[in-house]
Amino acid sequence: MWFTERPDANFLRVMSSMTRGPVDGSLSGNALRGLRMTIDYPRALAWFTRGR
């Protein structure tokens, strides 16, 4: 797995403009590849379990 860092303020401005709040960072989908994610939107909860 590879990681990168973007000190570029454009990322923060552009991504935050598309959401309700500020975006401080992001995580690529391949980082979650081995996990199953269940989201409870009304309660603002998320669970991660090992996938198949």
GULOGU-6915 format. One record per residue (C-alpha): residue number from 1; x, z, y; residue in three letters. Coordinates in Angstrom, 1 decimal. Each point is the difference from the previous one (the first is absolute). Last residue first. Example, Ala and Ser with C-alpha at 12.3 -4.5 7.8 and 13.67 -1.06 7.14 Angstrom:
2
REC num      X      Z      Y residu
REC   2   13.7    7.1   -1.1    SER
REC   1   -1.4    0.7   -3.4    ALA
// end
This chain:
52
REC num      X      Z      Y residu
REC  52  -14.3    2.5  -12.0    ARG
REC  51   -0.1    1.7    3.3    GLY
REC  50    1.3    3.5    0.8    ARG
REC  49   -2.3    1.8    2.3    THR
REC  48   -0.3    0.1    3.8    PHE
REC  47   -2.9    1.6    1.7    TRP
REC  46   -1.2   -0.6    3.6    ALA
REC  45   -2.2    2.0    2.3    LEU
REC  44   -1.7   -0.7    3.3    ALA
REC  43   -3.3    1.7   -1.1    ARG
REC  42   -2.2   -3.1    0.8    PRO
REC  41    2.8   -2.4   -1.2    TYR
REC  40    0.6    1.5   -3.4    ASP
REC  39    2.9   -2.2   -1.2    ILE
REC  38    1.3   -0.4   -3.5    THR
REC  37    3.5   -1.4   -0.5    MET
REC  36    1.4   -0.9   -3.3    ARG
REC  35    3.8    0.0   -0.1    LEU
REC  34    2.8   -2.0   -1.5    GLY
REC  33    0.1   -2.6    2.8    ARG
REC  32   -0.2    2.4    2.9    LEU
REC  31    3.4   -0.9    1.4    ALA
REC  30   -1.0   -3.7   -0.6    ASN
REC  29   -2.7    0.4    2.6    GLY
REC  28    2.4    0.5    2.8    SER
REC  27   -0.1    3.2    2.0    LEU
REC  26   -0.6    0.1    3.7    SER
REC  25    1.1    2.0    3.0    GLY
REC  24   -1.2    2.1    3.0    ASP
REC  23   -3.3   -1.9    0.6    VAL
REC  22   -1.9    1.4    2.9    PRO
REC  21   -3.7    0.4   -0.2    GLY
REC  20   -3.2   -2.1   -0.4    ARG
REC  19    1.9   -2.9   -1.5    THR
REC  18    0.9   -3.6    1.0    MET
REC  17    1.9    0.9    3.3    SER
REC  16    2.0    2.6   -2.0    SER
REC  15    1.5   -2.8   -2.1    MET
REC  14    1.1   -2.0    3.0    VAL
REC  13    1.4    2.9    2.1    ARG
REC  12    1.8    1.8   -2.9    LEU
REC  11    1.5   -3.2   -1.3    PHE
REC  10    1.0   -1.1    3.4    ASN
REC   9    2.0    3.2    0.5    ALA
REC   8    2.7   -1.4   -2.3    ASP
REC   7    1.8    2.9   -1.8    PRO
REC   6   -1.0   -1.8   -3.2    ARG
REC   5    1.3    1.7   -3.1    GLU
REC   4    0.4   -1.6   -3.4    THR
REC   3   -0.5    1.2   -3.5    PHE
REC   2    0.6   -1.7   -3.3    TRP
REC   1   -1.3    0.9   -3.5    MET
// end
